[in-house]
């Protein structure tokens, strides 16, 4: 359950959750110019990674050929379609990539891309900066809006770089995948994720298997090719289509795993790369163990938020200790389980809404305020915030698509346990000490246990010759991507530098105001320089009620 961009309310700034037909919880939760276009042949263009050096990898050769073709074709930039919500001077276009890189002359799919030119002079320009916000299943098309909305954090970087966003394969307008009718996907209330009996578990298992079948029925032709390595190859084709010899890249959450895979496949194609809020790239973690690790981290970060709520009891009146605030949560959950609020908000919907607090500090005040109003007799704000909107068909379709991509990529990237006994044992054990998210996360991922398409073996992430210095940014109390994942990636990427935000846990560190971090990220992107050793920064400012 890696963090995914919030799609229904304020895309690109927060994450939230919706519930799918599997009873699963979805985290709701970048021209010609200074750098010349590549002229690589099939072998040189493969990036000099493991596959390329073997000379036998058909996918590596297919990726090199696709990049070579994209460099010649370029991108036909035009005004963005009106319904994409991207204002001028942002421009949009398409990049064609093979569905199967082993068959570069076979079926093609088109990926949606957008850009805004650097705000500085021609002499300031350092190329394009590409962005992935996470997921799997997140769209990066809103990245150029950091310029049009005049984001202070990105002004210096915007002077030097075109900001380029893209929708990965399967996402949004890029050959979208689907697993269930979107309106069915958002229907509420869903079953309580926490099972009371073996019958409850059997019912959730049935829903998960039906969801997996729905993915096969609705998107079966795409599913075998919905892998992170293929998305990394797509990223290299986009780089070539932009006319960039080297890639500048910022990846957040799942975007860090995409960047790690790219760095392994195409080490010589990287100029600058920032990993923000890091997925543990270990082969034995992707993806089953990663999700179990999240459950424990979410419980800790939930306690951080509840401690803050208790500290601000004069504003929220939810209890003066963590224990008292937790008791209020248990009471709310039990009430909604007995009778869903307004007929639609049960425990599943409450978890989906409240999980934004462990994800993002920016959610703390809103959720605590709505909760406080509920306790003091005004339930409408909480119910409205936690309820699906059946009239928002576009938003619901985006949410369903995001969940479908999440499932498709994680199920295809790695082999998952097929035995229910394994799932039941592991999640029952973790639930005992981390009850907030564990079963909800389990049902979200359980379709992978019955997945009918091929499941790959994850790539071994490590440095190869030619990989430049990369930058890792991570908070110590991140729930969606626990700190140990950043430490692991740091070990694997030779020469990388790591900035730790100590005592903080909001997901997506580069989007927060913390000069100790912001200045160093700017310096790296603008000059390629970093500190001589790793750096620890204090936390960003805590929200105020």
Secondary structure, 3 states (H helix, E strand, C coil): CCCCCCCCCCCCCCCCCEECCCCCEECCCCCCCCCCCCCCCCCHHHCCCHHHHHCCCHHHHHHHHHHHHHHHHCCCCEECCHHHCCCCCCEEEEEEEECCHHHCCCCEEEEEEEEECCCCCHHHCCEEEEEECCCCCCECCCCCHHHHCCCHHHHHHHHHEEEEEEECCCCCCCCCCCCCCHHHHCCCCCCCCCCCCHHHHHHHHHHHHHHHHHHHHHHHHHHCCCCHHHHHHHHHHHHHHCCCCCEEEEEEEHHHHHHHHHHHHCHHHEEEEEEEEECCCCCCCCCHHHHHHHHHHHHHHHHHHHHHHHHCHHHHCCCCCHHHHHHHHHHHHHHHHHCCECCCECHHHHHHHHHHHHHCHHHHHHHHHHHHHHHCCCCHHHHHHHCCCCCCHHHHHHHHHHHHHHHHHHHHHCCCCCCHHHHHHHHHHHHCCCCCCHHHHHHHHHHHHHCCCCCCCCCCCCCCCCCCCCEEEEECCCCCCCHHHHHHHHHHCCCCEEEEECCCCCCCHHHCCCHHHHHHHHHHHHHCCCCCCCEEECCCCCCCC
